[in-house]
Amino acid sequence: MSEVTFDDFMKVDIRVGTITDVQPFEKARKPAWKLWVDFGKDIGVKKSSAQITVHYTPDDLVGRQVAAVVNFPPRQIADFMSEVLVLGFSDAEGAIVLIEPERAVPNGERMH
């Protein structure tokens, strides 16, 4: 993988937000949830499709803070427009584990 400069890194806008709603995404090719994430007053609530059904139920997700890239262009996934990319790591079996702050921070805070 090629190196990136600090300026390259600064172009990626990673923010924290709180999941406010989760709905099944029945038209997705792989099992996924539709997420609504509140990034605070400056960014607002944005939608995302997330293939995180192995480890998370809607009850697990609502109220959880997550990290997401908020400056990607929107992406049409089936009949749903995904506006942000919620971030996670693959576990040993390939299922996604979400990245989240280890304590609560204000919605919309940028990753440093």
C-alpha positions, 0 to 999 in steps of 0.5 A: 500500500502506498504512503499518504501525506498528512495533507491526504489524511486531512482530506478524509473527514471522520466524525463521531455520531450517534445512531438514532434509528435502524431499519432492516435493509431487505433489498441489500445483496448482503445482510445489512442495516439501514442506519440514521446517524446524528452528527450534530447541528452542523452536519445533521442526521445522515443515512448509511447502509452497514453490513453489520448484522452478525454482531449487532441488532437494532437494539444494540445499535440505537444510542451507540456512537460510531465513527464515519467518513462524512465527506464521501459522495452519496452512494445509491445502494438498491433503493437507499441513498447511503450518505456516510461510511460507518467504519469498522474492522473485520473480526477473525471470521470477516464480520464487521466490528464497529469503531466507536469512542471509548467514552462519549464525545459530542456528536460531530467531533472530528477524529484527530 
